[in-house]
């Protein structure tokens, strides 16, 4: 049954000055609020290994933020911003980033009313001054292929025989969160990215991972904690507040994710110890979505995708997490595949039963957001006291802010 939740119940006062507008000089100097036993402790993130259970499996999202904002100009002088969301053709991220002449993207278009569908030329005003010659040689163009109410399909074409990944690296801008209320700056190129980012595709960073440094990773592995990596490409929908009065009327955005057979086999082993740690809400959504993909394999023979309200409907799920992950492993082996490629619309909110994740590392989230609902589903109504503790103890909030370590209530 879908819980009857009012989003106003997940509101709290967040003063503008508590939103971290810039990252700290050192990633792991950030604060860490430890909440694993109902007692709030203010620690330093660099010491996080000391609060994690030994022999755990710690899951990171290795998606990489791409410079997805591109600014073009019509002959009339009108500026058109194209915010690339996900590939349309080729649909596969790796193939799309590897194309060398043209590709199509699903995009949000700013100033769309002034674009009549004519071919646009990239404007250099929003690009780094040292790149002007490269930009001229690339000669990036944009054409409107399809127009809808919320998004468009845009075709890009360029010269020089270089990949689209190289094109946007030169021509694009890092899409920092809108609540920072500032333009992208050089510091964001490196710092709005995790140190372990590998797979191009996100338009927003998995921000819980921004605190991790080589030193922290070494401390974690020295404690016998095994790292594992998934890829969920974060979409612009992650910033959308819940605007409906009731959460049941909110449409959750869909995001693609990829998980390898090797990862699933290691996760299957780790489940026995019940110490799976998810770094960030994107890792949480990926891991918990795997349970339902595994149930699909058990009941219908194929993983499919995960619908928004699937966990809340009375399907009579009686399968364990080990059963579900084992079913995914068997499915891949039977079909000679080495990875699961799927999409999830999963919304995690009070009433959700965590099947896989035991601990969560996450930042402090916006009022009335689906991310705050996810935190509440993990720790219950205590989220209010925890957030008040964070406000009272000068924690920094949102993407460039401080972090927390939470233990999921069962």
Buried (B, 14 or more C-beta within 10 A) or exposed (E): EBBEBBBEEBEEEBEEEBBBBEBBEEBBBBBBBBBBEEEBEBBEBBEBBEBBBEEBBBBBBBBBBBBBBBBBBBEEEBBBBBBBBBBBBBEEBEEBBBBBEEBBBBBBBBEBEEBEEEEBEBBBEBBBEEBEEBBEEBEBBBBBBEEEEEBBBBBBEBBBEBBBBBBBBBBBBBBBBEBBEEEBEEEBBEBBBBBBBEBBBBBBBBBBBBBBBEEBBEBBEEBEBBBBBBBBBBBBBBBBBBEEEBBBEBEBBBBBBBBBBEBBBBBBEBBEEEBBBBBBBBBBBBBBBBBBBBBBBBEEEEBBBBBBEBBBEEEEBEBEBBBBBBBBBBBBEEEEEEBBEBBBBBBBBBBBEBBBBBBBBBBBBBBBBBBBBBBBBBBEEBBEEBBEBBBEEEBBBBBBBBBBBBBBEE
